[in-house]
Amino acid sequence: MTILILGSGGREHTFAWKMVQSPLCDKLFVAPGNSGTAEIATNINIKVTDFDAIKTLVLEHNIEMVVVGPEDPLVQGIHDFFLNDTQLKHVAVIGPQKAAAELEGSKEFAKEFLFRHHIPTAAYQSFSVDNVEEGYRFLETLKAPYVLKADGLAAGKGVLILNDLDEAKTELKSMLVDAKFGDASSKVVIEEFLDGIELSCFVLTDGKNYKILPTAKDYKRIGEGDTGLNTGGMGAVSPVPFATEEFLNKIEERIVKPTINGLIKDNLPYKGFVFIGLIKVGDDPKVIEYNVRMGDPETEVVLPRLKTDLVEIFKAISEERLNEIDIEIDDRAATTVMLVSGGYPEAYEKGKEITGLDQVEGSIPFHAGALLKEGKVVTSGGRVMAITSYGNTYQEAIKKSYQNIEKLHFDKMNYRKDIGFDL
């Protein structure tokens, strides 16, 4: 079968790495892809939201399946675009339809869904520029820290956690009145702060049946000890050591089942990944957010632990027979450490040559913000590369990642040296 993956990050390189291992995958395209996907698939320089160009590509190469990596095309309705086109509707699309993608597209929509289906989450209220004063008053009823979330997509940067009430009010004004995050913050969700330890749960669904993938924990902040600015993710560990069997049962019964049943009940058509951002408060899981695709860099530790043929799983999802597939998981732990450009998540330079890749042993370098230029691999983004390793324990795996990182170099390369420190 001929398959297209949409996206250009570490997540998409991991998908490609896993899918080319399948006997069902005859030819693989990635749009736009990166230097890692270029080695194992055919990159096509098309934007993930250019639906007309994607249509042309699909028809030209008789592509039978499209796997959507990032959230933007899903929120913009790429699945619906395929279903509504007579030439495309036979193509399997892995990713929810537009109505369901609102779970990530709108924080308010997600909170309403959670409350409607009695799924444990933080108390909240939403505000717009018309009732910003009410927002100030609501903040006064809460205890610090204060959580402000831009309602729309803000590339993982639209969440602020602030300890000072006056600062929270100033930031609320900046988001609503001054459009700090553009259209994404035309509405802001203010939530009560939940104190606990975070983890991610990944679920596959065909719209009726579901399968739960291994849990992972990612590290969002740029600095050691979880300090500094939020990023797209600096590393990840799977499985999560504190997620006991009893705790995982609570996640399935209280969160996964009501989520899948809620999608059916609300008629939100869903074929793909449900990423549930969780927090363990005491011994109980609560939902922080939904994403409608795999996380990055969690993909780089979850998929390497998946022993089952990923293309076979996707085929079963598209044919609504996921219940017939057995998901087999590698018992080993997997860890990944993200190498980032100096200055990230603020201003950084691109085009720095990456050396030492040929010396990596016993780890898998998943390329993210990296491209091939004149035969050399160079940096092209903030998060450049995820170095994934296996181990009998996560400590053993992380040690291997760090040993291989010492062989790699690009100008101003930065990474966190404490992934897994809090476990």
Buried (B, 14 or more C-beta within 10 A) or exposed (E): BBBBBBBBBBBBBBBBBBBBEBEBBEBBBBBBBBBBBBBBBBBBEBBBBBBEBBBEBBEEBEBBBBBBBBBBBBBBBBBBBBBEBEEBEEBBBBBBBBBBBBBBBBBBBBBBBBEEBEBBBBEBBBBBBEBBEEBBEBBEEBEEBBBBBBBBBBEBBBBBBBEEBEEBBEBBBBBBEEBBBEEBBBBBBBBBBBEBBBBBBBBBBBBBBBBBBBBBBBBBBBEBEBEBEBBBBBBBBBBBBEBEEEBBEBBBEBBBBBBBEBBEEEEBBBBBBBBBBBBBBEEBBBBBBBBBBBBBBBBBBBBBBBEBBBBBBBBBBBEEEBEEBEBEBEEBBBBBBBBBBBEBBEEBEBEBEBEBBEEBEEBBBBBBBBBBEEEEBBBBBBBBBBBBBBBEEBBBBBBBBBBBBEBBBBEEBBBBEBBBEEE
